[in-house]
């Protein structure tokens, strides 16, 4: 079996590889910074009272609300 050896001349592959690593690192750093800002914003909003949230113009938190009207059981029983 013959043995062949190939040598490539100077190529820009190392430069491209280094550049892509820098882009990847920059993307990761930007994502981490954005995540930290989001977490800080959420914790700051969680500490505010509903009155303070209204003062800054932040919409109210959509929380599930159970509304039971008077006479509901009577209406349901009459539908049976």
ChimeraX commands (.cxc) that place a marker at each C-alpha (Angstrom):
marker #1 position 0.00,0.00,0.00 radius 0.5
marker #1 position 1.38,3.36,-1.00 radius 0.5
marker #1 position 1.77,6.15,1.50 radius 0.5
marker #1 position 1.01,9.65,0.37 radius 0.5
marker #1 position 1.62,12.85,2.21 radius 0.5
marker #1 position -0.09,16.09,1.39 radius 0.5
marker #1 position 1.11,19.46,2.53 radius 0.5
marker #1 position -0.96,22.52,2.12 radius 0.5
marker #1 position 0.59,25.89,1.67 radius 0.5
marker #1 position -0.19,28.78,3.95 radius 0.5
marker #1 position -3.92,29.09,4.18 radius 0.5
marker #1 position -6.27,31.42,5.95 radius 0.5
marker #1 position -7.97,28.54,7.77 radius 0.5
marker #1 position -6.27,29.37,11.07 radius 0.5
marker #1 position -7.30,33.00,10.77 radius 0.5
marker #1 position -10.86,32.03,9.88 radius 0.5
marker #1 position -10.99,29.56,12.73 radius 0.5
marker #1 position -9.73,32.19,15.17 radius 0.5
marker #1 position -12.23,34.73,13.84 radius 0.5
marker #1 position -15.15,32.32,14.18 radius 0.5
marker #1 position -14.10,31.55,17.75 radius 0.5
marker #1 position -14.09,35.26,18.54 radius 0.5
marker #1 position -17.57,35.65,17.05 radius 0.5
marker #1 position -18.81,32.69,19.06 radius 0.5
marker #1 position -17.33,34.07,22.28 radius 0.5
marker #1 position -18.78,37.51,21.60 radius 0.5
marker #1 position -22.22,35.97,21.01 radius 0.5
marker #1 position -22.03,34.01,24.27 radius 0.5
marker #1 position -20.93,37.09,26.22 radius 0.5
marker #1 position -23.73,39.20,24.73 radius 0.5
marker #1 position -26.30,36.51,25.56 radius 0.5
marker #1 position -25.05,36.29,29.16 radius 0.5
marker #1 position -25.18,40.06,29.59 radius 0.5
marker #1 position -28.73,40.18,28.24 radius 0.5
marker #1 position -29.74,37.33,30.55 radius 0.5
marker #1 position -28.26,39.15,33.57 radius 0.5
marker #1 position -30.15,42.33,32.67 radius 0.5
marker #1 position -33.39,40.39,32.29 radius 0.5
marker #1 position -32.95,38.71,35.67 radius 0.5
marker #1 position -32.14,42.03,37.34 radius 0.5
marker #1 position -35.19,43.67,35.74 radius 0.5
marker #1 position -37.49,40.84,36.86 radius 0.5
marker #1 position -36.23,40.89,40.43 radius 0.5
marker #1 position -36.61,44.67,40.59 radius 0.5
marker #1 position -40.19,44.44,39.33 radius 0.5
marker #1 position -40.98,41.59,41.73 radius 0.5
marker #1 position -40.02,43.81,44.67 radius 0.5
marker #1 position -42.44,46.59,43.70 radius 0.5
marker #1 position -45.96,46.87,45.08 radius 0.5
marker #1 position -48.99,47.01,42.74 radius 0.5
marker #1 position -49.29,50.75,43.41 radius 0.5
marker #1 position -45.66,51.34,42.43 radius 0.5
marker #1 position -46.13,49.25,39.29 radius 0.5
marker #1 position -49.11,51.40,38.30 radius 0.5
marker #1 position -47.06,54.55,38.97 radius 0.5
marker #1 position -44.34,53.51,36.51 radius 0.5
marker #1 position -46.91,52.46,33.93 radius 0.5
marker #1 position -46.14,48.78,34.05 radius 0.5
marker #1 position -49.11,46.59,33.13 radius 0.5
marker #1 position -50.57,44.49,35.87 radius 0.5
marker #1 position -49.41,40.95,36.18 radius 0.5
marker #1 position -51.76,38.47,34.55 radius 0.5
marker #1 position -52.54,36.14,37.38 radius 0.5
marker #1 position -55.28,33.55,37.24 radius 0.5
marker #1 position -58.39,34.78,38.97 radius 0.5
marker #1 position -61.31,32.63,40.03 radius 0.5
marker #1 position -64.56,34.56,39.97 radius 0.5
marker #1 position -67.57,32.88,41.53 radius 0.5
marker #1 position -70.81,34.78,41.25 radius 0.5
marker #1 position -73.48,34.54,43.89 radius 0.5
marker #1 position -76.08,31.93,43.00 radius 0.5
marker #1 position -73.78,29.95,40.71 radius 0.5
marker #1 position -74.52,26.64,42.39 radius 0.5
marker #1 position -78.25,27.34,42.18 radius 0.5
marker #1 position -77.96,28.01,38.44 radius 0.5
marker #1 position -75.91,24.89,37.88 radius 0.5
marker #1 position -78.32,22.75,39.86 radius 0.5
marker #1 position -81.30,24.15,37.93 radius 0.5
marker #1 position -79.61,23.22,34.61 radius 0.5
marker #1 position -79.45,19.59,35.68 radius 0.5
marker link #1:1,2 radius 0.2
marker link #1:2,3 radius 0.2
marker link #1:3,4 radius 0.2
marker link #1:4,5 radius 0.2
marker link #1:5,6 radius 0.2
marker link #1:6,7 radius 0.2
marker link #1:7,8 radius 0.2
marker link #1:8,9 radius 0.2
marker link #1:9,10 radius 0.2
marker link #1:10,11 radius 0.2
marker link #1:11,12 radius 0.2
marker link #1:12,13 radius 0.2
marker link #1:13,14 radius 0.2
marker link #1:14,15 radius 0.2
marker link #1:15,16 radius 0.2
marker link #1:16,17 radius 0.2
marker link #1:17,18 radius 0.2
marker link #1:18,19 radius 0.2
marker link #1:19,20 radius 0.2
marker link #1:20,21 radius 0.2
marker link #1:21,22 radius 0.2
marker link #1:22,23 radius 0.2
marker link #1:23,24 radius 0.2
marker link #1:24,25 radius 0.2
marker link #1:25,26 radius 0.2
marker link #1:26,27 radius 0.2
marker link #1:27,28 radius 0.2
marker link #1:28,29 radius 0.2
marker link #1:29,30 radius 0.2
marker link #1:30,31 radius 0.2
marker link #1:31,32 radius 0.2
marker link #1:32,33 radius 0.2
marker link #1:33,34 radius 0.2
marker link #1:34,35 radius 0.2
marker link #1:35,36 radius 0.2
marker link #1:36,37 radius 0.2
marker link #1:37,38 radius 0.2
marker link #1:38,39 radius 0.2
marker link #1:39,40 radius 0.2
marker link #1:40,41 radius 0.2
marker link #1:41,42 radius 0.2
marker link #1:42,43 radius 0.2
marker link #1:43,44 radius 0.2
marker link #1:44,45 radius 0.2
marker link #1:45,46 radius 0.2
marker link #1:46,47 radius 0.2
marker link #1:47,48 radius 0.2
marker link #1:48,49 radius 0.2
marker link #1:49,50 radius 0.2
marker link #1:50,51 radius 0.2
marker link #1:51,52 radius 0.2
marker link #1:52,53 radius 0.2
marker link #1:53,54 radius 0.2
marker link #1:54,55 radius 0.2
marker link #1:55,56 radius 0.2
marker link #1:56,57 radius 0.2
marker link #1:57,58 radius 0.2
marker link #1:58,59 radius 0.2
marker link #1:59,60 radius 0.2
marker link #1:60,61 radius 0.2
marker link #1:61,62 radius 0.2
marker link #1:62,63 radius 0.2
marker link #1:63,64 radius 0.2
marker link #1:64,65 radius 0.2
marker link #1:65,66 radius 0.2
marker link #1:66,67 radius 0.2
marker link #1:67,68 radius 0.2
marker link #1:68,69 radius 0.2
marker link #1:69,70 radius 0.2
marker link #1:70,71 radius 0.2
marker link #1:71,72 radius 0.2
marker link #1:72,73 radius 0.2
marker link #1:73,74 radius 0.2
marker link #1:74,75 radius 0.2
marker link #1:75,76 radius 0.2
marker link #1:76,77 radius 0.2
marker link #1:77,78 radius 0.2
marker link #1:78,79 radius 0.2
marker link #1:79,80 radius 0.2
view
